[in-house]
Amino acid sequence: MQVLQEITDWGEDKVSNNIYFVKNKSKLHAYIKEGTDKIIKFSRPLSFSKSRRKFKELKIENYEAKLWVWMTTLWILQKI
């Protein structure tokens, strides 16, 4: 899983540059809205494209604890 922070310059447009949790370069599993630290998770991955946007990769270690809890919860729910 990659943790990508968007750094796209949108010019005068007011567009948020969020942090994205992406797997296999094309599946968005979660994100963090700009200005917050809460991970918003999807029950199913969404399609994701980096085209026409700029990103820098962040260290996943900074988010592993929160992601582990989320992934474990999903696994348990799938078994019920």
C-alpha positions, 0 to 999 in steps of 0.5 A: 500500500502506498500513502500519497499526498497530493501536491497538485497546484490548482492555480486559483481554484480551491481544490483540496489536496488530500492524502490517499491510501492506494494499493496496486497503483489504481485502487483507493482504499482510504483517504485523509481530508486536507486539514484533518488526521482522520482516515476515511475508509471505503468498504470497497476500493474505488478506482484511482488515477494519478493522471494530471496530478502530482503526488509525493509518497509518504512513509506508511509507518506513520499510518500503520497502526490506524490502518491495521485496526481498520483492516482487521475490522474489515476481515472480522466483518467478512467472517461474520 
